[in-house]
Amino acid sequence: MSIEIHKKLLDNLTTAVLLLDAELRIVYTNPAAEHLFATSSSQLLNSPVNSIFYEECGDINELANSLETQHPFTRRETTLVLANCTQSAIVDYTITPLISPSEKMLLMEIRSLDRLIKISREDNIVSAHQATQALIRGVAHEVKNPLGGIRGAAQLLARELHDKSLNEYTDVIIGEADRLRNLVDKMLGPRKLPTLTEVNVHQLLERVRTLLQAEPGHSITIIRDYDPSLPELWADGDQLIQALLNVARNARQALTENPDQQNPSITLRTRILRQFTIGNKKHRLTYVVEIEDNGPGISNELQETLFFPMVSGRANGTGLGLSIAQSILHQHQGLIECDSEPGKTIFRLLLPLESPSEAATTQEQ
């Protein structure tokens, strides 16, 4: 097999490959390694491996020992931290010593698990959302029928009462029945399929920004980080405004209700991703809208149930805004993710960028 074929195979591997010399300097790297470390091959080559990354719970001496003893080893689900920034990656990697009469070398094969873990998490979010919606639909049917009977009986009772002062009690029954019915309707989310048209997401975000700034209360800085080259999206503009506004208001409330908050800000960001998987379906192009705030963050425990109805981290929250937003994105074959730590919370709205015919076909299915 020719050298060109070997090079083509290495260049097209999704596994990152590094070759280290006796001094643990990188002497070869393939494109997958450049992508993993977000660094060009010219910067990687001839660099000591520990100047590029280090293992969070590992020891650089393990590489030296492997080189000396010629014993291979493998690490599973370990975290590599990029030395020139705070980013990290969860990976499996294998070290294989290469025996040569002239020199000792190490072959390092690194398989990133971040995307696989993310796909699994997204699939769990979609499955949990579908199961929750099915449960709510069943509960809604069982609750709304007797509520209608209670309301009707209260109305009949009000007509038969001779003492009209007692009508305030029947009014309470009717009012509470209506409130519960409306609550169930909100839990169900949008009751109609989206009306698909071409929409400019940046115009929708500007509408959301205007609404946020018009709300009374603390002043918040809103930063726009748009990619102006992005095309229009085939979607329901009104429903997307509702989803975006629900998420943005959630961020605003987290900032205004935090007594220790300094310089509160929300960033609205748009990007495009290629060959991206949402749930278990891969899309050629995916529209990404990020709503980021510098608030106190969301606990890991709450993140697990954040999009369930009636779950809220705020004392006065209804727990419906994010659930409704997730329902809207789900109807658009999309998804909302959340990454949070103290001082930085990002809600990421993912929407497939499909042609009108593809979007219509998906909606019918």
VOGU-3710 file (C-alpha; in Angstrom, 3 decimals, decimal comma):
1> msieihkkll> 0,000/0,000/0,000  1,416/3,382/-0,990  2,410/6,176/1,366  -0,332/8,338/-0,169  -2,988/5,794/0,823  -1,642/5,596/4,373  -1,692/9,385/4,622  -5,235/9,552/3,260  -6,388/7,005/5,830  -4,790/8,906/8,703
11> dnlttavlll> -6,110/12,243/7,443  -9,678/10,927/7,344  -9,712/9,193/10,718  -12,088/10,665/13,322  -9,640/9,426/15,980  -6,923/11,928/16,883  -3,447/10,481/16,276  -0,190/11,820/17,716  3,296/10,436/17,353  5,732/11,302/20,154
21> daelrivytn> 9,515/10,992/19,997  11,858/9,909/22,797  11,640/13,385/24,359  7,822/13,265/24,268  7,675/15,886/21,560  4,963/15,700/18,915  6,439/14,698/15,554  3,211/13,833/13,748  -0,433/14,852/14,072  -3,483/14,212/11,920
31> paaehlfats> -6,381/16,646/11,208  -8,566/15,049/13,891  -5,928/15,987/16,493  -5,830/19,556/15,180  -9,612/19,725/15,583  -9,548/18,193/19,074  -6,911/20,607/20,381  -8,129/23,559/18,280  -4,527/24,109/17,182  -2,854/23,895/13,778
41> ssqllnspvn> -0,313/21,187/13,007  2,442/23,818/12,662  1,921/24,779/16,308  1,620/21,178/17,495  4,702/19,776/15,757  7,920/19,726/17,805  6,037/20,875/20,913  6,375/18,933/24,186  3,117/17,047/24,668  2,603/18,529/28,145
51> sifyeecgdi> 2,713/22,038/26,643  -0,373/21,167/24,575  -2,477/19,285/27,114  -2,298/17,409/30,377  -4,445/14,746/31,962  -6,542/16,111/34,809  -5,925/13,090/37,056  -2,905/11,677/35,270  0,866/11,830/35,434  3,195/12,778/32,557
61> nelansletq> 5,625/10,173/33,932  3,265/7,455/32,701  4,222/8,338/29,135  7,910/8,247/29,979  7,495/4,892/31,763  5,641/3,456/28,775  8,418/4,646/26,489  11,073/3,102/28,723  9,348/-0,218/29,500  7,675/-0,557/26,085
71> hpftrrettl> 4,372/-1,365/27,803  1,161/-0,017/26,216  -1,738/1,250/28,307  -5,241/2,654/27,890  -7,248/5,253/29,800  -11,051/5,368/29,719  -13,244/8,446/30,126  -10,425/10,632/31,357  -10,283/14,410/31,089  -7,617/16,166/29,047
81> vlanctqsai> -7,138/19,859/29,826  -5,779/22,085/27,067  -2,720/23,829/28,442  -3,263/27,135/26,631  -6,855/27,649/27,823  -9,425/26,436/30,321  -11,163/24,064/27,900  -11,161/20,338/28,487  -12,259/17,179/26,706  -13,440/13,809/27,962
91> vdytitplis> -11,624/11,108/25,998  -10,490/7,516/25,749  -6,854/7,211/24,751  -4,355/4,447/24,070  -0,562/4,651/24,238  1,372/2,169/22,095  5,188/2,090/22,123  6,721/1,704/18,655  9,841/-0,427/18,642  12,560/0,596/16,230
101> psekmllmei> 16,294/-0,203/16,185  17,129/3,474/15,832  14,688/5,210/18,182  11,828/4,860/20,638  8,467/6,453/19,869  4,943/6,488/21,263  1,730/6,319/19,250  -1,135/8,097/20,993  -4,677/7,472/19,755  -7,326/9,740/21,298
111> rsldrlikis> -11,055/9,281/20,871  -13,158/12,208/22,019  -16,246/11,252/24,017  -17,675/14,753/24,478  -19,960/14,568/21,465  -21,064/10,998/22,255  -21,898/12,020/25,820  -23,716/15,089/24,493  -25,732/13,023/21,993  -26,688/10,609/24,763
121> rednivsahq> -27,747/13,508/26,978  -29,759/15,093/24,162  -31,450/11,759/23,452  -32,350/11,489/27,144  -33,790/15,034/27,077  -35,927/14,212/24,022  -37,105/10,902/25,514  -37,895/12,504/28,878  -39,789/15,322/27,169  -41,858/12,880/25,098
131> atqalirgva> -42,646/10,763/28,160  -43,580/13,845/30,184  -45,874/15,170/27,434  -47,588/11,775/27,145  -48,127/11,730/30,919  -49,462/15,304/30,928  -51,883/14,533/28,086  -53,256/11,601/30,063  -53,550/13,613/33,269  -55,103/16,542/31,382
141> hevknplggi> -57,873/14,311/30,046  -58,612/12,941/33,508  -58,544/16,397/35,142  -60,367/18,542/32,572  -63,436/16,317/32,348  -64,337/16,501/36,078  -63,368/20,199/36,117  -65,971/20,821/33,421  -68,544/18,969/35,537  -67,635/20,934/38,678
151> rgaaqllare> -67,874/24,232/36,800  -71,228/23,330/35,270  -72,633/22,181/38,622  -71,486/25,431/40,256  -73,229/27,470/37,567  -76,494/25,505/38,047  -76,220/25,873/41,801  -75,746/29,640/41,464  -79,039/29,918/39,562  -80,950/28,037/42,277
161> lhdkslneyt> -79,629/30,023/45,197  -82,243/32,306/46,761  -79,657/34,199/48,769  -77,541/35,963/46,131  -74,885/36,756/48,732  -73,925/33,076/48,506  -72,978/33,503/44,855  -69,486/34,567/45,898  -68,835/30,952/46,887  -69,986/29,543/43,565
171> dviigeadrl> -67,922/32,239/41,846  -64,864/30,954/43,720  -65,578/27,391/42,527  -66,000/28,542/38,903  -62,898/30,749/39,057  -60,696/28,005/40,506  -61,984/25,476/37,965  -61,061/27,899/35,166  -57,648/28,532/36,706  -56,868/24,819/36,891
181> rnlvdkmlgp> -58,046/24,277/33,317  -55,787/27,098/32,098  -52,886/25,673/34,094  -53,343/22,262/32,456  -53,507/23,916/29,014  -50,239/25,742/29,690  -48,581/22,497/30,801  -49,586/20,921/27,491  -47,743/23,669/25,586  -48,684/24,750/22,054
191> rklptltevn> -51,821/22,926/20,909  -51,342/23,525/17,200  -48,592/22,553/14,790  -46,203/25,368/13,819  -47,073/27,396/10,741  -43,835/27,291/8,800  -42,597/30,404/7,007  -39,169/31,851/6,311  -38,134/33,915/9,315  -35,096/36,014/10,115
201> vhqllervrt> -33,950/34,839/13,543  -32,082/38,093/14,159  -35,328/40,035/13,746  -36,970/37,701/16,268  -34,097/38,256/18,696  -34,369/42,014/18,260  -38,055/41,755/19,132  -37,172/39,782/22,259  -34,470/42,326/23,153  -36,967/45,191/22,840
211> llqaepghsi> -39,473/43,388/25,081  -36,825/42,668/27,716  -35,650/46,258/27,795  -39,237/47,513/28,113  -39,898/45,454/31,240  -39,786/47,374/34,523  -37,129/46,732/37,110  -33,354/46,589/37,122  -31,428/47,697/34,060  -29,607/44,858/32,317
221> tiirdydpsl> -26,990/45,106/29,579  -27,972/43,098/26,499  -25,073/42,162/24,238  -25,673/41,123/20,630  -23,254/38,638/19,089  -24,889/37,798/15,761  -23,473/36,078/12,705  -24,930/38,264/9,920  -24,161/35,666/7,245  -26,717/33,173/8,558
231> pelwadgdql> -29,664/32,425/6,259  -33,333/32,627/7,122  -34,924/29,750/9,007  -38,043/27,838/8,010  -40,093/28,016/11,221  -43,087/29,520/13,053  -41,957/33,028/13,973  -44,578/33,646/16,680  -43,831/30,367/18,437  -40,084/30,964/18,292
241> iqallnvarn> -40,517/34,443/19,794  -42,428/32,838/22,661  -39,684/30,218/23,195  -36,884/32,803/23,012  -38,731/35,181/25,301  -39,431/32,452/27,879  -35,726/31,561/28,030  -34,543/35,186/28,022  -37,002/36,163/30,761  -35,808/33,236/32,819
251> arqaltenpd> -32,250/34,612/32,483  -33,392/38,138/33,331  -35,209/36,986/36,460  -32,157/35,018/37,590  -30,114/38,227/37,353  -32,604/40,618/38,958  -33,434/38,269/41,836  -29,786/37,729/42,777  -28,929/40,296/45,507  -25,179/39,865/44,925
261> qqnpsitlrt> -25,317/40,333/41,166  -22,746/42,711/39,695  -22,995/44,167/36,179  -25,888/41,954/35,044  -25,772/41,107/31,347  -27,420/38,847/28,807  -25,736/37,868/25,543  -27,788/36,915/22,483  -25,628/34,863/20,101  -26,233/33,120/16,756
271> rilrqftign> -24,033/30,543/15,059  -24,240/27,653/12,605  -23,080/24,062/13,147  -22,357/21,548/10,397  -23,069/17,816/10,498  -24,612/18,154/13,958  -26,740/15,517/15,672  -29,893/16,483/17,582  -31,147/13,533/19,562  -30,522/10,600/17,245
281> kkhrltyvve> -30,838/12,478/13,942  -27,919/14,058/12,122  -28,524/17,366/10,319  -26,368/18,883/7,604  -26,774/22,389/9,068  -28,061/23,383/12,499  -28,977/26,900/13,621  -27,737/27,711/17,133  -29,166/30,516/19,255  -27,466/31,005/22,621
291> iedngpgisn> -28,861/33,062/25,471  -26,106/33,558/28,019  -26,249/35,353/31,370  -23,644/36,067/34,043  -25,944/35,172/36,925  -25,445/32,818/39,873  -25,833/29,637/37,803  -28,077/26,600/38,110  -27,304/23,644/40,368  -26,521/20,284/38,756
301> elqetlffpm> -29,539/18,735/40,465  -31,930/21,330/39,030  -30,410/21,049/35,545  -31,552/17,425/35,386  -35,234/18,426/35,709  -35,112/21,990/34,404  -37,452/21,429/31,453  -40,078/19,443/33,357  -43,406/21,235/34,002  -43,850/22,796/37,454
311> vsgrangtgl> -40,098/22,641/38,193  -38,508/25,974/39,058  -35,454/27,190/40,919  -37,173/30,458/41,822  -39,484/31,018/44,755  -42,089/32,764/42,598  -41,553/30,700/39,449  -44,333/28,662/37,829  -41,973/26,164/36,225  -43,812/26,389/32,885
321> glsiaqsilh> -41,756/28,839/30,795  -38,863/26,498/29,980  -41,173/23,499/29,558  -43,242/25,421/26,988  -40,076/26,585/25,209  -38,825/23,003/25,001  -42,202/21,899/23,581  -41,978/24,577/20,865  -38,438/23,537/19,920  -39,493/19,893/19,895
331> qhqgliecds> -42,273/20,707/17,408  -39,579/22,256/15,204  -37,499/19,040/15,513  -35,090/21,017/17,695  -33,910/21,019/21,277  -32,858/23,300/24,142  -29,706/22,497/26,111  -28,396/24,141/29,251  -24,806/24,464/30,477  -24,326/26,306/33,742
341> epgktifrll> -21,721/27,217/36,299  -21,521/30,120/38,760  -21,217/33,319/36,730  -22,138/31,774/33,385  -25,330/30,062/32,226  -25,982/29,278/28,558  -29,306/28,125/27,148  -28,628/26,782/23,657  -31,543/26,537/21,215  -30,762/24,084/18,394
351> lplespseaa> -32,874/24,166/15,223  -32,305/22,150/12,030  -31,729/24,450/9,066  -33,819/22,639/6,470  -35,268/23,547/3,114  -39,033/24,281/2,982  -39,793/20,844/1,486  -37,697/19,042/4,130  -39,293/21,011/6,973  -42,818/20,372/5,646
361> ttqeq> -42,108/16,629/5,286  -40,718/16,447/8,825  -43,721/18,308/10,219  -46,169/15,927/8,508  -44,340/12,938/9,980
//
